[in-house]
Amino acid sequence: MAALKAHTGATTSLYSPAGTATLLRSRKRRVAFPSRVRVSCSTVVIGLGGDSGCGKRTFVRRLASVLGDGAAPPRGGNPESNTLVGDTATVICLDDYHSLDRPARKARGLTALDPRANDFDLMYEQVKAIKEGRAVEKPVYNHVTGLLDAPELVRDMAERGQSLGSITASIEARKPDFDAYIDPQKQYADAVIEVLPTKLIPDEEEVGKVLRVRLIMKEDVKHFAPVYLFDEGSTINWIPCGRKLSCSYPGIRFAYGFGTYFGHEVSVLEMDGQFDRLEELLYVETHLSNLSTKFYGEATQQMLSHADFPGSNNGTGLFQTILGFKIRDLYEQIVAERDAVAADAVKA
Amino acid sequence: MAALKAHTGATTSLYSPAGTATLLRSRKRRVAFPSRVRVSCSTVVIGLGGDSGCGKRTFVRRLASVLGDGAAPPRGGNPESNTLVGDTATVICLDDYHSLDRPARKARGLTALDPRANDFDLMYEQVKAIKEGRAVEKPVYNHVTGLLDAPELVRDMAERGQSLGSITASIEARKPDFDAYIDPQKQYADAVIEVLPTKLIPDEEEVGKVLRVRLIMKEDVKHFAPVYLFDEGSTINWIPCGRKLSCSYPGIRFAYGFGTYFGHEVSVLEMDGQFDRLEELLYVETHLSNLSTKFYGEATQQMLSHADFPGSNNGTGLFQTILGFKIRDLYEQIVAERDAVAADAVKA
């Protein structure tokens, strides 16, 4: 589960550890990072939270790509860092605000997910300052010394060869604190990506091979209109594989509908199955509406250009990419609105 | 079940009793009917067959309306006759070709559905002659004297106050011959309307109150492209009732897909439930594709102008109306093609 909230108001309410904040800003000023961050007044803060291994870092990389950003770890820093600096977006890993290092947490019997192991006051002050265009001295934690947990465990397994057993044990051990401190945050998110087992294969034993992924988007969020399939506000099941599109087993199934999520009206788009060929991806893209792409096939192009990213052949990759477009669109609309207000102020 | 075949070739293979033939013709010549029928060379023969009470006569009336035809029983004849004469269409009830009257059938132990009770040779000769533009002496049976069965039993009940018990008994008695002689004809139809019980109400006891209706259209029939929902050649379930359209219980559900029907590739569009208000009907119409309507909302207009016809609030009325458009379109394309051939012949 990855939860995302676009903070466009004056008050920010960010995600706690196992989260990142992405700062989108216009190109008006240069940025010094990581020790000092300066941004213009057109800053939008995106909060991103979720479980270990759910794909937060992959999402951030997709978002940076959608923004046309050459996002990379800060020069001279740890190349494994979750911190990314680009032309338009700066990504801060909120693990940087841990107040207790690993030995200290161990001594007090706390996990990194516990609020008592994190300095939320400093996080709040610094993100607020950045949002207001002021520079901050941001703490930088060293991943190599083991003072931070590595939050992206599933990717770590793929990329660093850790054993499934040790990862599963690590996730299981933090489960109570995940349930207590991380999971409840999804109720505040404007968009949620849920990862579930497939329903296409009866009695599927191999968990995680084929995924069913849901994109839950809150209704009535300004500049953030939900994606839909064919007929907005109705309920639809769609199997695109048929006469015009052939798919290999177990095929692809989409569902679209609406409902409530923690008391909020939401739209839900679900994809079960995976893409095997380019034409399947493009076919699906052309039948989705409100994607906020800038040209025909942009989602397909993004997915193909990062085919090596985890989840590029299933709903996690597709929905992360789509959310990238929605965030870009939201950002551009906010900037345009502020520019219009500023122009009016100059006239008056 | 109503089955329909458009005969556009030189050979006609019409439906046996419990069927009608509709002759569509251009307005080049005047027509004397019922005793003598003359038509121009632009004649298209539509065969229509199906079970007693399935709505064949209602379908013919809807078709005549779509064609803008003032179709009415022949002057001076029985006003209850199934024969209709209009400006563009002439409807012949194939019961007129019974070779045995009711007493004769009773004496030999045959139902009216039995081929031995019908003169197919005369039917073939006369329809062929009409198709070729020659006049015929067509037998006319008198419905009042009881020499013919009344085929539209469900409508008869509604319109003439017959008891459900006597109708059910009559249908049950003819069931073996229906299965043997009428039902198998659907495999030759280009379009079939199937009427089934609803799935919207669990354990529905009141059979026939809410209907689930399927429009099955053969693929690759010239000038007769199947209707589809959202994405041609895929599989879709659609509940239009939702945020934009509110429906009363039990709502409306559409399904669209494809498959084989007696070895033929077919498209299948299914509607479960019924319309309560104009906006529901219009909303559904605007989301269906390939209807062959001539203007926005024509199906809704047709349905509303015959709101008193049986099935006007469910899939039977909608699909009969749509088939009317498809037949009108087919006819106009055939006429245009023949006119083009004729024009070329004049030039050469």
Interface residues (C-beta under 8 A of the other chain):
Chain A: F230 D231 E232 G233 S234 T235 I236 N237 W238 I239 P240 C241 G242 R243 K244 L245 G257 F258 H287
Chain B: F230 D231 E232 G233 S234 T235 I236 N237 W238 I239 P240 C241 G242 R243 K244 L245 G257 F258 H287
